[in-house]
């Protein structure tokens, strides 16, 4: 059965954080909320030791490319609404067909 993997990467910029602890607390909160709300695989995948930047990647799988894209857009809007201490920067999405 063919399927589609959807990947979204989003950069978050923090201007008002003064420690890695502040940044990680915010990022972990956003990640947990995305996991619980959308049942998606999500993790901090870049800029781990940078005080001012975080890169979060979310992955979804569906038998429909349209559904994958729709879920990624919902996740991105959700993240934009949850980041209180920072701003959303670059956003990258990719759909990868797999199977027959």
N, C-alpha and C positions, 0 to 999 in steps of 0.2 A: 504494500500500500504506500503510495507516495505521501510525503509529508514536507513541511516547510519549517525550518529553524529560523526564528526571528531574533536578531541581536540589536540591542540599543546601548550605545555608550554615551554617557553624559558627563561633562566636566562641570564641577561645582567650584565656585570661587568664594573664598571666605575672607572678608575684609576685617571683621571684628573678632577674629579668634586670636588668642594670645598663647595658646599651647596646643600641642598635638592631642592632649586629652580632650579639650573642648571640641576640636575638629572631629575626632573619632566618636565622641558621644553623639554628635549631630548625625554623622554618617551612619553609625550603627542604628540609630533610631529610624532614619529614613529607610534603610535596607530592611529592617524588621517589619515596618509598616507595609512596604511593597510586597514582601513575601506573604504576609498574612492576608492582604487585600486581594492579590492577584494570583497567588499560588505560582509565582514565577521564580526561576533561579536568578538570584541577584547577589552581587558581591562588589566590594571595593577592589578595583583591579589596577589602579595606577596612582602614582603620586602619593604613595603610602607614608612617606616621611616628610612630605612637604606640608608645612603649616597652613598654607593659604589655598591649596588646590586638592580636590579629590576627584577621582574618576570612578564612576559607578557603571557597571555593566549588568544589564538584565537580558535574560534569554527565555524565550517561549517556544513551544513546539505545537504545531497544529497540522491537520490534514488540509487546511485551506490557507493559502497565502494571504488572502484578504483578512481572514480572522487573525492571523499572526500580526499583520500590519496594524489592525485595529487595536489589538491588545498592547502593542508597543506604544502607540499614540496615547492610549489611556494611561499607561505607566508613566510616560514622560510628562503628561499634564499633572498627574498625581505628584510626581517628584517636584515639579515646579511650584506646586502649592504647598509643599511641606518644608522647603528649605527656607527657614526663617533667618538664619545667621549669615546666609550667603546668597549668591546669585547663580543662576544657571548659565553656563557658557556654551561651548560647542556641543552639538548633538549629532551623533552619527547613527544611522540605522542601516541594517542589512538583512535581506531575506535570502536564505539559502535553500533551494529545493534539494530534497534527498529522495532516494528510492526510485521506483519504476518511472 
